[in-house]
Amino acid sequence: MPVKPFKLRCRHCNQPVSWPPQQPRCPRPVCRGPLQPKRNIVFDASLIELSLPGMWRYRHLLPPVHDNPVSLGEGGTPLLRLSHSGKGIVYVKNETLNPTGSFKDRGAAFLINTIQGDDKMVIDDSSGNAGAALAAYAARAGMRVRIFVPAAAPEGKTRQILRFGAELEAVSGGRDAVAEAADAFAQNPDVFYASHVWHPGYSLAMQTIAWEIWEQLGRRAPEWVILPAGNGTLLRGVRWGFRSLQKAKYIQDLPRLVAVQAQACAPLLARSRDAYRPGRFTASPTIADGVAIPNPPHIDAMWAAVRKTKGRVIAIPEAEIVQAQAELARQGFCVEPTAALPYAALAHMEDALAPNDAVALILTGHGFKAERSL
Ligand SMILES: [Zn+2]
């Protein structure tokens, strides 16, 4: 199947970068900005390969990777109607059913398949879902993997990473110190930095969530997509996915994207009110640890994704996160606190929803990952 050339560019300085990138950020030392597609992919439904499982049915629409991709069966998650007494026709996209229990499996699977040179060690800095996902896919590919985590990371979170045979490198200090340690280690030419924060392949893989929703709704876009927003990987990827459908005229309007954060840590809400100062934003602890990101590096792109789709940013108090998690569990959905944010946001959207609006909530991570908070 012929594949059109796919190119990246730096969002800050426009430096062109070929695919797949050898490092996750702009290669110019003075810039090191985020990479993004030079232009959006144009969707073509005739390229969907029905015989391939999960997200790989879209492999000819994604930037090219190996002929026989390493896979654990990621993607292809169900879109299910949810009982809901308020306005809108509400669906959940159940990403908890991915192999390691979170949407990050799509990104980790895709990144593993971009690596050229089997003897490389892959690394990432994450004590959460991204670390577990990369550890699993590196194990599946037979690659060495090292995950950098904060020295104070809870044992429960590191246990899933260790189970897949990953090396753990505990770093003293906050998240920034951990990322710096990973960045320094990645200067070794035998190391591939599969950064879930910086590598554009992560968000590119998240386009498959948009494409699946479109197919599952009978080839149409919902009016709204509501998702948790921490580093913005999912938010940016879902926007790119629906934009690619719009560019090919499969849909007329983009869904309005609603980015949900914890009230204790809501930098994007501050950004939307022009009250965000990079590096100076402080946050309080939250049980929604997947979005406990006070200074997301892609915050401008995240805000653009919300603003350009006429979406919203909603911040949820801790008590409502717990309540939403419990209400989802009473409908049979076991999710971690971060994944309950979109459901909690529904109560804040009654004024915005029309009775027949289709609303897709993305349930990002399984509750088994956070048993103590149930
Ligand atoms: Zn640059």
Residues whose N, C-alpha, C, O or C-beta is under 5 A from the ligand:
A	BS01	ZN	C10 H12 C13 N14 Q15 C26 R28 C31 R32 G33
